């Protein structure tokens, strides 16, 4: 079916009208942001993400909240509870789980759904001392900050806008020249792949800073976050990468120290 130029123009106008309507000042960070999702829907979205992860772990026969890690899980949930109380959204239904997976990572889905992997305190690759509440709080406060700053739904909203705009514009160009459409497709794809990780790196630094305040307000030592990323920098010897989703560890330590 051939789409008229008038229809394509109307579609583009609708996109930008929708973007403008969804743009607002974020109450947490004070920045101008784009978010199509309601705050009240964040916990539901987060629960879907968490359930999906739990199913995947079960399918791979990976244990979650096992007896082996019962004491550590209690410690994590206690810290999460204390951090949640002083966060910008203490009403979120925060939830924390611990997976017996040797990955040095943790994440927080919208609405405060947290997953921690025991690789965080692996004897060789790990970054934190499992019995050091300050170090654990540094990681958990950072993850909670992702939820309160609504980074996931912000990223989804921006990506949706880019994808829709790119599709409509590609269609409009294709009606005039197949060669022009192919060129635009390559440029748009490259730009999109660069934009998304760059935005994510900004979110990581934003969550680092916000997490410091949550740590301090909850009674933990925020300097533990600086030491954590200094340790990561020494372990990884990593440099900034254009496509990396996280800032280099040395950059994070320097920014937090300042």
C-alpha positions in Angstrom: 0.0 0.0 0.0 1.4 3.4 -1.0 1.4 6.0 1.8 0.7 9.6 0.7 3.0 12.4 1.6 0.2 14.1 3.6 -0.2 10.9 5.7 3.6 10.7 6.3 3.8 14.4 7.3 0.9 13.9 9.7 2.6 10.9 11.3 5.8 12.9 11.8 3.8 15.8 13.4 2.0 13.3 15.7 5.3 11.9 16.8 6.7 15.3 17.8 3.4 16.3 19.4 3.5 13.2 21.5 7.2 13.8 22.5 6.3 17.4 23.5 3.4 16.2 25.6 5.6 13.6 27.4 8.5 16.0 28.1 8.6 17.3 31.7 11.0 18.3 34.4 12.1 15.2 36.4 11.3 15.8 40.1 14.3 13.8 41.3 17.1 15.1 39.0 15.7 18.4 37.9 16.5 17.7 34.3 14.2 17.9 31.3 13.2 14.4 30.5 10.9 12.3 28.3 8.8 9.6 29.8 5.6 8.0 28.3 5.1 5.8 31.4 3.1 6.7 34.5 4.9 6.5 37.8 2.2 4.2 39.2 2.9 1.7 36.4 6.6 1.3 37.2 6.2 -1.4 39.8 4.1 -3.5 37.4 6.7 -3.2 34.7 9.5 -4.0 37.1 7.6 -7.1 38.3 7.4 -8.3 34.7 11.1 -7.9 34.3 11.9 -9.7 37.6 9.5 -12.6 36.8 11.1 -13.0 33.4 14.6 -13.1 35.0 13.5 -15.6 37.7 12.0 -17.9 35.0 15.2 -17.7 33.0 17.4 -18.5 36.0 15.1 -21.5 36.9 15.3 -22.7 33.3 19.1 -22.7 33.5 18.9 -24.5 36.9 20.4 -21.5 38.8 19.3 -21.1 42.4 17.7 -17.9 43.7 17.4 -17.1 47.5 19.0 -20.4 48.4 19.6 -21.7 51.9 23.3 -21.2 51.3 22.9 -17.5 51.0 20.1 -17.0 53.5 22.2 -14.9 55.9 23.5 -12.7 53.1 20.0 -12.3 51.6 18.8 -11.0 55.0 21.6 -8.5 55.1 20.8 -7.3 51.6 17.1 -6.9 52.3 17.8 -5.0 55.6 20.1 -2.6 53.7 17.5 -2.2 50.9 14.8 -1.4 53.4 16.9 1.3 55.1 17.9 2.9 51.8 14.3 2.7 50.5 13.0 4.6 53.5 15.2 7.7 52.6 14.8 7.4 48.9 12.6 9.8 46.9 10.0 7.0 46.4 9.8 5.1 49.7 6.3 3.8 48.6 7.7 1.6 45.8 7.2 -2.1 46.6 10.9 -2.8 46.9 12.0 -6.4 46.6 15.4 -8.0 46.7 16.6 -11.4 45.5 20.0 -13.1 45.5 21.0 -15.5 42.7 23.7 -18.1 43.0 25.4 -16.9 39.8 29.1 -15.9 39.5 28.4 -12.6 37.8 29.9 -9.4 39.2 26.7 -7.4 39.0 23.4 -6.3 40.4 20.4 -4.5 38.8 17.2 -2.8 39.7 14.1 -2.9 37.5 11.4 -0.2 37.6 9.6 0.1 40.9 12.5 -1.2 43.0 12.8 -4.9 41.9 16.4 -5.8 42.7 18.5 -8.7 41.7 22.0 -9.3 43.2 24.4 -11.9 41.9 26.8 -13.6 44.3 29.7 -12.9 42.0 29.8 -9.4 43.5 31.9 -10.9 46.4 33.7 -13.6 44.4 37.1 -14.3 46.0 39.0 -13.3 42.7 36.7 -11.3 40.5 34.4 -9.7 43.1 34.3 -6.0 44.1 32.7 -6.0 47.5 33.4 -7.6 50.9 30.2 -9.6 51.5 30.2 -8.7 55.3 30.8 -5.0 54.7 27.5 -3.2 54.9 28.9 0.1 53.5 30.2 -1.6 50.4 26.9 -3.5 49.8 25.0 -0.2 50.5 27.1 1.5 47.8 25.9 -1.0 45.2 22.3 -1.2 46.4 21.9 2.6 46.7 23.2 3.0 43.1 20.6 0.4 41.9 17.8 2.0 43.9 18.7 5.4 42.3 18.1 3.9 38.9 14.6 3.1 40.0 13.8 6.5 41.6 15.3 8.4 38.7 13.2 6.2 36.4 16.1 5.5 34.1 14.6 2.4 32.5 11.3 4.0 31.4 13.1 7.2 30.3 15.4 5.1 28.1 12.4 3.1 26.7 10.6 6.3 25.9 13.5 7.8 24.1 14.2 4.6 22.2 10.6 4.3 21.2 10.6 7.9 19.8 13.8 7.3 17.9 12.6 4.0 16.4 9.2 5.4 15.3 10.7 8.6 13.9 13.3 6.6 12.0 10.7 4.2 10.6 8.4 7.1 9.4 11.3 9.1 7.9 12.8 6.0 6.2 9.4 5.4 4.6 9.1 9.0 3.4 12.6 8.9 1.8 12.0 5.5 0.3 9.1 6.9 -1.8 11.5 9.2 -3.5 14.7 7.2 -3.8 15.6 3.6 -2.9 19.3 4.7 -2.7 18.4 7.5 -0.4 16.4 5.2 1.8 19.3 2.7 2.2 21.7 5.6 3.1 19.3 7.0 5.7 18.8 3.5 7.1 22.5 3.0 7.7 23.0 6.5 9.2 19.9 6.2 11.5 21.0 2.7 12.6 24.6 3.9 13.5 23.2 7.0 15.3 20.7 5.0 17.2 23.4 2.5 18.4 25.6 5.3 19.5 22.9 7.4 21.2 21.5 4.6 23.5 24.8 3.6 25.2 25.8 7.2 25.6 22.5 8.0 27.4 23.0 4.9 29.5 26.5 6.1 30.7 25.0 9.4 31.8 22.4 7.4 33.8 25.1 5.4 35.5 26.9 8.5 36.7 23.6 10.1 37.7 22.7 7.0 39.8 26.2 7.0 41.3 25.7 10.6 42.6 22.1 10.0 43.8 23.2 6.8 45.5 25.7 8.7 47.6 22.9 10.8 49.2 20.8 7.7 49.9 23.8 6.1 51.6 24.5 9.1 53.7 20.9 9.6 54.7 20.5 6.0 55.7 23.6 6.2 57.9 26.2 4.5 55.6 29.6 5.8 54.7 29.4 7.2 51.1 33.2 7.0 50.8 32.7 3.3 50.3 31.4 4.0 46.8 34.6 5.8 45.9 36.8 3.0 47.2 34.6 0.5 45.3 35.2 2.0 41.9 38.9 2.7 42.7 39.2 -1.1 43.3 37.3 -1.8 40.1 39.6 0.5 38.1 42.7 -1.4 39.4 41.1 -4.8 38.6 39.9 -4.0 35.2 42.4 -1.5 33.9 39.6 -0.4 31.6 39.3 2.7 29.4 36.2 4.5 28.2 34.6 2.8 25.2 32.2 4.5 22.8 29.8 1.6 22.9 30.2 0.7 26.6 27.0 0.9 28.7 28.9 1.9 31.8 31.5 4.6 32.4 35.1 3.5 33.0 35.6 2.6 36.7 38.3 5.2 37.1 36.0 7.9 35.8 33.3 6.9 38.3 35.7 7.0 41.2 37.0 10.4 40.2 33.5 11.8 39.8 32.3 10.5 43.1 35.4 11.7 44.9 34.8 15.2 43.6 
